[in-house]
Amino acid sequence: MLDDREPEWAKYITEDSIDDPGLLYLMYHVDFEAIKKLIIYYAGDPVAIPKRCNMKYKHQYILDTYDGTKRSRVKIVRECNITEGYIYKVIKKYKNKKVL
């Protein structure tokens, strides 16, 4: 388990001191404290978030949202960045309407 105490040098990490474009982009989407922890504990480590990590949530969203209409299909396609055919695959796969 990681030690939650920040090292002394971490006090120099401020929102204004971050100049890396990738970290600035992340900081736009998550809070500064999360970025600070990444800098302290994961600097130099390759950090990857699997593309498929959110699929079960999208599947449940599809099952909860799709009502058979074109409007719901278009909404789901835009929200989830998938195809209409993929909606039908998900519906066929989860007949009990439960993923989570």
KOLDONU-328739 format. One record per residue (C-alpha): x negated, y negated, z; residue in one letter. Coordinates in nm, 3 decimals. Each point is the difference from the previous one (the first is absolute). Example, Ala and Ser with C-alpha at 12.3 -4.5 7.8 and 13.67 -1.06 7.14 Angstrom:
KOLDONU-328739
<atom><c1>-1.230</c1><c2>0.450</c2><c3>0.780</c3><resn>A</resn></atom>
<atom><c1>-0.137</c1><c2>-0.344</c2><c3>-0.066</c3><resn>S</resn></atom>
END
This chain:
KOLDONU-328739
<atom><c1>0.000</c1><c2>0.000</c2><c3>0.000</c3><resn>M</resn></atom>
<atom><c1>-0.122</c1><c2>-0.348</c2><c3>-0.081</c3><resn>L</resn></atom>
<atom><c1>-0.096</c1><c2>-0.240</c2><c3>0.274</c3><resn>D</resn></atom>
<atom><c1>0.255</c1><c2>-0.282</c2><c3>-0.016</c3><resn>D</resn></atom>
<atom><c1>-0.242</c1><c2>-0.257</c2><c3>0.140</c3><resn>R</resn></atom>
<atom><c1>-0.135</c1><c2>-0.228</c2><c3>-0.267</c3><resn>E</resn></atom>
<atom><c1>-0.375</c1><c2>-0.053</c2><c3>-0.016</c3><resn>P</resn></atom>
<atom><c1>-0.128</c1><c2>-0.343</c2><c3>0.097</c3><resn>E</resn></atom>
<atom><c1>-0.090</c1><c2>-0.090</c2><c3>-0.358</c3><resn>W</resn></atom>
<atom><c1>0.365</c1><c2>0.041</c2><c3>-0.104</c3><resn>A</resn></atom>
<atom><c1>0.085</c1><c2>-0.340</c2><c3>0.150</c3><resn>K</resn></atom>
<atom><c1>-0.158</c1><c2>-0.155</c2><c3>-0.309</c3><resn>Y</resn></atom>
<atom><c1>0.255</c1><c2>0.162</c2><c3>-0.228</c3><resn>I</resn></atom>
<atom><c1>0.267</c1><c2>-0.262</c2><c3>-0.064</c3><resn>T</resn></atom>
<atom><c1>0.263</c1><c2>-0.044</c2><c3>-0.268</c3><resn>E</resn></atom>
<atom><c1>-0.202</c1><c2>-0.284</c2><c3>-0.148</c3><resn>D</resn></atom>
<atom><c1>-0.324</c1><c2>0.199</c2><c3>-0.005</c3><resn>S</resn></atom>
<atom><c1>0.134</c1><c2>0.277</c2><c3>-0.223</c3><resn>I</resn></atom>
<atom><c1>-0.107</c1><c2>-0.066</c2><c3>-0.359</c3><resn>D</resn></atom>
<atom><c1>0.021</c1><c2>0.342</c2><c3>-0.163</c3><resn>D</resn></atom>
<atom><c1>0.277</c1><c2>-0.003</c2><c3>-0.264</c3><resn>P</resn></atom>
<atom><c1>0.115</c1><c2>0.352</c2><c3>0.084</c3><resn>G</resn></atom>
<atom><c1>0.030</c1><c2>-0.077</c2><c3>0.371</c3><resn>L</resn></atom>
<atom><c1>0.174</c1><c2>-0.329</c2><c3>-0.074</c3><resn>L</resn></atom>
<atom><c1>0.253</c1><c2>0.185</c2><c3>-0.214</c3><resn>Y</resn></atom>
<atom><c1>0.061</c1><c2>0.252</c2><c3>0.278</c3><resn>L</resn></atom>
<atom><c1>0.027</c1><c2>-0.277</c2><c3>0.256</c3><resn>M</resn></atom>
<atom><c1>0.275</c1><c2>-0.157</c2><c3>-0.209</c3><resn>Y</resn></atom>
<atom><c1>0.202</c1><c2>0.322</c2><c3>0.043</c3><resn>H</resn></atom>
<atom><c1>-0.095</c1><c2>0.103</c2><c3>0.354</c3><resn>V</resn></atom>
<atom><c1>-0.095</c1><c2>-0.201</c2><c3>0.304</c3><resn>D</resn></atom>
<atom><c1>-0.348</c1><c2>-0.126</c2><c3>0.082</c3><resn>F</resn></atom>
<atom><c1>-0.043</c1><c2>0.232</c2><c3>0.299</c3><resn>E</resn></atom>
<atom><c1>0.039</c1><c2>0.305</c2><c3>-0.226</c3><resn>A</resn></atom>
<atom><c1>-0.264</c1><c2>-0.134</c2><c3>-0.238</c3><resn>I</resn></atom>
<atom><c1>-0.230</c1><c2>-0.075</c2><c3>0.292</c3><resn>K</resn></atom>
<atom><c1>0.029</c1><c2>0.361</c2><c3>0.120</c3><resn>K</resn></atom>
<atom><c1>-0.080</c1><c2>0.123</c2><c3>-0.351</c3><resn>L</resn></atom>
<atom><c1>-0.310</c1><c2>-0.218</c2><c3>-0.007</c3><resn>I</resn></atom>
<atom><c1>-0.115</c1><c2>0.115</c2><c3>0.345</c3><resn>I</resn></atom>
<atom><c1>0.071</c1><c2>0.372</c2><c3>-0.022</c3><resn>Y</resn></atom>
<atom><c1>0.000</c1><c2>0.088</c2><c3>-0.371</c3><resn>Y</resn></atom>
<atom><c1>-0.255</c1><c2>-0.226</c2><c3>-0.169</c3><resn>A</resn></atom>
<atom><c1>-0.188</c1><c2>0.210</c2><c3>-0.256</c3><resn>G</resn></atom>
<atom><c1>0.248</c1><c2>0.288</c2><c3>0.012</c3><resn>D</resn></atom>
<atom><c1>0.204</c1><c2>0.081</c2><c3>-0.307</c3><resn>P</resn></atom>
<atom><c1>0.361</c1><c2>-0.051</c2><c3>0.103</c3><resn>V</resn></atom>
<atom><c1>0.268</c1><c2>0.128</c2><c3>-0.233</c3><resn>A</resn></atom>
<atom><c1>0.374</c1><c2>0.016</c2><c3>0.037</c3><resn>I</resn></atom>
<atom><c1>0.139</c1><c2>0.290</c2><c3>-0.204</c3><resn>P</resn></atom>
<atom><c1>0.239</c1><c2>-0.107</c2><c3>-0.273</c3><resn>K</resn></atom>
<atom><c1>0.249</c1><c2>0.266</c2><c3>0.100</c3><resn>R</resn></atom>
<atom><c1>0.014</c1><c2>-0.092</c2><c3>0.369</c3><resn>C</resn></atom>
<atom><c1>0.326</c1><c2>-0.189</c2><c3>-0.048</c3><resn>N</resn></atom>
<atom><c1>0.183</c1><c2>0.246</c2><c3>-0.224</c3><resn>M</resn></atom>
<atom><c1>0.210</c1><c2>0.166</c2><c3>0.270</c3><resn>K</resn></atom>
<atom><c1>0.131</c1><c2>-0.343</c2><c3>0.097</c3><resn>Y</resn></atom>
<atom><c1>0.079</c1><c2>-0.082</c2><c3>-0.361</c3><resn>K</resn></atom>
<atom><c1>0.173</c1><c2>0.337</c2><c3>-0.034</c3><resn>H</resn></atom>
<atom><c1>0.222</c1><c2>-0.071</c2><c3>0.299</c3><resn>Q</resn></atom>
<atom><c1>0.072</c1><c2>-0.349</c2><c3>-0.136</c3><resn>Y</resn></atom>
<atom><c1>0.106</c1><c2>0.157</c2><c3>-0.331</c3><resn>I</resn></atom>
<atom><c1>0.229</c1><c2>0.247</c2><c3>0.175</c3><resn>L</resn></atom>
<atom><c1>0.155</c1><c2>-0.272</c2><c3>0.215</c3><resn>D</resn></atom>
<atom><c1>0.036</c1><c2>-0.257</c2><c3>-0.280</c3><resn>T</resn></atom>
<atom><c1>0.092</c1><c2>0.189</c2><c3>-0.316</c3><resn>Y</resn></atom>
<atom><c1>0.378</c1><c2>0.003</c2><c3>-0.047</c3><resn>D</resn></atom>
<atom><c1>0.016</c1><c2>0.122</c2><c3>-0.359</c3><resn>G</resn></atom>
<atom><c1>0.024</c1><c2>-0.343</c2><c3>-0.159</c3><resn>T</resn></atom>
<atom><c1>-0.236</c1><c2>-0.158</c2><c3>-0.249</c3><resn>K</resn></atom>
<atom><c1>-0.035</c1><c2>-0.297</c2><c3>0.233</c3><resn>R</resn></atom>
<atom><c1>-0.134</c1><c2>0.217</c2><c3>0.284</c3><resn>S</resn></atom>
<atom><c1>-0.240</c1><c2>0.177</c2><c3>-0.239</c3><resn>R</resn></atom>
<atom><c1>-0.139</c1><c2>-0.330</c2><c3>-0.127</c3><resn>V</resn></atom>
<atom><c1>-0.039</c1><c2>-0.129</c2><c3>0.356</c3><resn>K</resn></atom>
<atom><c1>-0.185</c1><c2>0.316</c2><c3>0.110</c3><resn>I</resn></atom>
<atom><c1>-0.226</c1><c2>0.001</c2><c3>-0.308</c3><resn>V</resn></atom>
<atom><c1>-0.104</c1><c2>-0.359</c2><c3>0.072</c3><resn>R</resn></atom>
<atom><c1>-0.039</c1><c2>0.042</c2><c3>0.375</c3><resn>E</resn></atom>
<atom><c1>-0.195</c1><c2>0.326</c2><c3>-0.015</c3><resn>C</resn></atom>
<atom><c1>-0.187</c1><c2>-0.047</c2><c3>-0.328</c3><resn>N</resn></atom>
<atom><c1>0.123</c1><c2>0.334</c2><c3>-0.135</c3><resn>I</resn></atom>
<atom><c1>0.199</c1><c2>0.124</c2><c3>-0.300</c3><resn>T</resn></atom>
<atom><c1>0.368</c1><c2>0.083</c2><c3>-0.015</c3><resn>E</resn></atom>
<atom><c1>-0.096</c1><c2>0.360</c2><c3>-0.070</c3><resn>G</resn></atom>
<atom><c1>-0.190</c1><c2>0.011</c2><c3>0.328</c3><resn>Y</resn></atom>
<atom><c1>0.318</c1><c2>-0.098</c2><c3>0.184</c3><resn>I</resn></atom>
<atom><c1>0.174</c1><c2>0.307</c2><c3>-0.138</c3><resn>Y</resn></atom>
<atom><c1>-0.294</c1><c2>0.222</c2><c3>0.101</c3><resn>K</resn></atom>
<atom><c1>0.018</c1><c2>-0.126</c2><c3>0.357</c3><resn>V</resn></atom>
<atom><c1>0.376</c1><c2>0.047</c2><c3>0.021</c3><resn>I</resn></atom>
<atom><c1>-0.031</c1><c2>0.353</c2><c3>-0.135</c3><resn>K</resn></atom>
<atom><c1>-0.284</c1><c2>0.084</c2><c3>0.239</c3><resn>K</resn></atom>
<atom><c1>0.173</c1><c2>-0.121</c2><c3>0.317</c3><resn>Y</resn></atom>
<atom><c1>0.350</c1><c2>0.136</c2><c3>-0.020</c3><resn>K</resn></atom>
<atom><c1>0.057</c1><c2>-0.055</c2><c3>0.373</c3><resn>N</resn></atom>
<atom><c1>-0.073</c1><c2>-0.375</c2><c3>-0.041</c3><resn>K</resn></atom>
<atom><c1>-0.267</c1><c2>0.013</c2><c3>0.270</c3><resn>K</resn></atom>
<atom><c1>-0.375</c1><c2>-0.058</c2><c3>-0.039</c3><resn>V</resn></atom>
<atom><c1>-0.099</c1><c2>-0.151</c2><c3>0.333</c3><resn>L</resn></atom>
END
